[in-house]
Amino acid sequence: MNKVYENILTRASVRSFTDKAIERSDLELILDAGVHAPSGMNKQTWRFTVLSSQDKIQGFAKAVREALGRDESYNFYKPAALVIMSNDRDNHLGEVDCACALENMFLMAHELGIGSCWINQANVCCDDEAVRSMLTSFGVPVNHRVYGMAALGYAAGEVVPKEKNKAAICFVD
Ligand SMILES: Cc1cc2nc3c(=O)[nH]c(=O)nc-3n(C[C@H](O)[C@H](O)[C@H](O)COP(=O)(O)O)c2cc1C
């Protein structure tokens, strides 16, 4: 089977990770795939903020959890690494650009045997005071909004791709 097609077909969201860390060289490949994504008018105003310290990831999860009133089980699924995708709030294509970059990273991670999951909640609370203060400590510019995050790590169990709705494809010949 075509390698790209096979990679796309076998990727699935992973929500349970082992404690194994991701090699820096693998993380760099994943991020490199992200920056090679398309962006509207090629603006590339995005920022890929990569956390691999468990203290920082869980500290950020706590800030998001408290901003949204979620319970203690909310922990971004305890990933080995977290990529916070943000973009200039004045770029009206910033959110979709971040989505393209996230999918590139998911596919690259999958190719390396690393699981991934989109984590969305920081999108709605990135301007909460405590969340913003952590983002600032990570170097995220204040004019950036968070548009999605990638939880990355080695899957703790079997990952089964979901059925997809092929009826959504409509050729108009
Ligand atoms: C815009 C967007 C937001 C998502 N937010 C979350 C999320 O906050 N938490 C989560 O566990 N999964 C999240 N997901 C993952 C979806 O639930 C998942 O992609 C979907 O169930 C299909 O499964 P698959 O990725 O295994 O194909 C999100 C996906 C997208 C595209």
The ligand as an ORCA input file, in Angstrom:
! r2SCAN-3c Opt
* xyz 0 1
  C     -10.717     20.319     16.474
  C     -10.529     19.059     17.298
  C     -10.629     19.130     18.680
  C     -10.418     17.978     19.446
  N     -10.394     18.087     20.813
  C     -10.129     16.985     21.554
  C     -10.021     17.086     22.966
  O     -10.074     18.175     23.554
  N      -9.787     15.956     23.659
  C      -9.684     14.730     23.050
  O      -9.494     13.737     23.728
  N      -9.753     14.611     21.717
  C      -9.963     15.702     20.953
  N      -9.997     15.605     19.584
  C      -9.789     14.297     18.952
  C     -11.074     13.751     18.355
  O     -11.958     13.358     19.381
  C     -10.728     12.574     17.423
  O      -9.895     13.028     16.373
  C     -11.983     11.937     16.854
  O     -12.701     11.272     17.853
  C     -11.646     10.925     15.743
  O     -10.784      9.933     16.237
  P      -9.361      9.657     15.593
  O      -8.481     10.837     15.835
  O      -8.877      8.433     16.319
  O      -9.567      9.412     14.118
  C     -10.171     16.734     18.807
  C     -10.062     16.684     17.418
  C     -10.208     17.825     16.665
  C     -10.021     17.765     15.170
*
